[in-house]
């Protein structure tokens, strides 16, 4: 595997993905395109700037769905600015935000956004709570969420598991697997296997496994089961 520098891009015919960045505790931002369909995945801080630079206003206004893996700030920090931009630019088509059940962060952002701009939102905005049992087709893309294992520290130093999902996106016999943030888990192993592209986080700095992120060795072992893979969320 070659050294990777952001942005990371992959394309097969009219199915493509661009990872603008994926930096632990800072930001993640991913744009997926299938035919004329535009999805955003994990819109962290800077997503609006990156989308504007790389795809422009017309394509941004064409975004139909946002997929959130979990509620940590480096994965949803750009939601407010993106939604506000779509309002200012008078987006006319619907937007659906898919998120893990129990993801209170994204629910709170949407509730606040709708309270502030209730009289001036130009597009239909839907918040959709999903889990690993919810597979569905959106604009000719088959989406299969799967449960992953991710935790966070509490103020007393203990940990709790947060609602977290990975996603498989399939279009025209090609599949992209995105695991989001997760410790090593069987669900990710199974969903990444034989994918055309697997996007795997390697956010644990030590060689000893833990229950929050994967080590480089763990991430590579999963990535190598796919036809091609990117390692992301690697500490800088």
N, C-alpha and C positions, 0 to 999 in steps of 0.2 A: 504494500500500500504506500502510495506517494504522500509526501507532506502536503497537507491541505491548508489553503488560505481562503478566507471569506472574501467575496461570496462563493458558495459552492453551487454548481449547476449540474443538472442532469436532464437529458431530453431523449425521448424515443418517439419519433414521428411527431404527433401533435399532443403528446403527454409530457409535461416538463415540471420541474420543481427548482426553485432557487432559494437557497438558505442565505439570507443576508448576513446573519450572524447568530451565534449561539454561545454566549459567554456566561459562565456561572455567576449569579448574583448581579449581573448587569443587564443583559437583554438577549432575547431570542426573536427572530422574525423570519417567517417562511411564506413564500408565495407559490401556489400550485396552479397549473393551468392545464386543462384538458379540453381540446377543441376551443370553443369560445367561452368555456366556463372558467371563472376566476375564483379561487379559494385563498383565504389567508389562514395560516396555522400559527398559533401562539404569537399574537401580536404584542411583543414586548416594546420597550421604549425605543423610539427611533423608527418604528415601522412605517409611519407616514412619510418621513424623509426618504427612506429607502425605496418605498413604492413610487414616490413622485420622481425620484432620480432614475429608476430603472424601467418603469412601465408607463408613467404619465397619468394625467387626470382621467382620460376616457376609460382606460382599463381599470383604474381605481373605482370609478363609479359603477363599473360592471361587476364588482365583487358581489357574489350572491350569498356566500357562507363564510363564517369564521369558525374555526375549530380550536377549542381550548383544551389542553391536556390536564392542566391543574391551575390553581389560583395564585401561585407565587408571582411576586412582582416582576421578575425577569421574564415572565411569559405572558403577562397581561398588562404591563405598564403603559402600552401605547393604545389601549382600547379607547379611552376617552378622546384623545386627539383624532383618531381615525373616524370615530362616529361623528364627532363635531365637524370635521372636514366634509364628510358626506352630506351633512345637513347644510352647511354653508354653500356647497357646490350644487345643492338641490338634486341629489340623487332621487330618481323616480321609481326604481325597481326595489323589490323587497330584499331584506337582509336578515338572515337567520344566524344566530350565535349558538353553537352546540357546545355544551360543557358537561363535565361529570356531575352527577347528582350529588348535592351537598356542597358544591363549590360556592361558598358564601361570598367570596371576593368578587366574582364576576356578577353575581346577583346584586350585590350592593352597588357596583358601578352602574349597572343598567337602571336600577331603581332611581339613583341620583340623576342620571342623565335624562331620564324621562320626566322627572319632576322639574328639572331646570328648563328643559326645552319642550315641554308638553305641547305648546301651541305653535312650534315652528319646525318640527321634524317632518321632512318632506317624503320620507320613505317608511314603509311598513317594517317595523323592527320586532323580531320574534326571538325570545330566549328559549332555547330547547334543552331541557335536562335529559341526559341519556346515561346509560350504563353499558356494561359489556354484553348485555342481552339484546341490544338495539342495533341491528344491522339494517341499512336502508340505502336506497339509491337516490342520488341527488344530481340532476342534470347529467345523466348517463354515467355517473361515477358511483361505484359501489363502495360504501363506507362500512367498515367493520371495526367498531371500537373494541378494545380489550383492556382488561384490568391490569394495571401495573402496581408496583409497590414503592411508594415514596413517602418519606416522613419529614417532619420538621421539628426543630427544638422549641420547647416551651421556656418560659422565663425561669423556671426552677431547674433547668438543665435536662429535664426528661424529654422524651420524644412522643409524638403522636403521628399516626398515619393520616395523610390527607387524601381526599378524593382525587384519584388520578387515573387517566386513561392513556393508552396508546391508540393509534389508528392505522388501519390498512386501507389504502385508497387504490381501487382497481378500475382500470379503464382500457378497453380494447385488448384484453388478455395480458396487460402489464400491471404489476402491483408495486406500489411504494409502501413500505412499512416505516412508520415513525413511532418510536417508543416513548418520546417525551423524556421526562426525568423519572428514573426508576432504579431500584436495586435489581440485581440479577433475579429473574423470575421465569418460571416455565411458560407463562403466557407470552412473553416477548420472544422467548426461544422458538416457540411454535409458530408464531405469526411472522417472524423474520425469515424462517427457513424457506429457501427457494424464491424469495421475493426478488423482483428485478432490481430493486434498490432498497437497502435497509439503512435507516438513519438512526444511529445508535449513540447514546450519550456515554461518555467516559469521564464523569465528573468527580470521581473519588481520587484524591491525590495520593493516597497510600496504596501499597500493594495488598494490604489485608482487606478483604471484602467487608462491607457494612450494609446497613439496611436503608440507606438513603440514596446512594449512587453506585455506579459500577466502576470497578477498576479498569484500567486499560486492557489488561489481559482478558477480563470477563467480556468487555465490549467487543474486542476483536474476535473472540470465540463465537459470538453470536453473529457478528457481521460477516464472518467468513462462510456462514451457512447460506448467505444470499448470493445472488449473481454479482452484485456490486454493493459496496457499502461506503458510507461516510461516518466518521467518528466526529461527534459534536459535543459541545458543553465541556470540552477539555480545559482544565484550569490553565490560565496563561502564566 
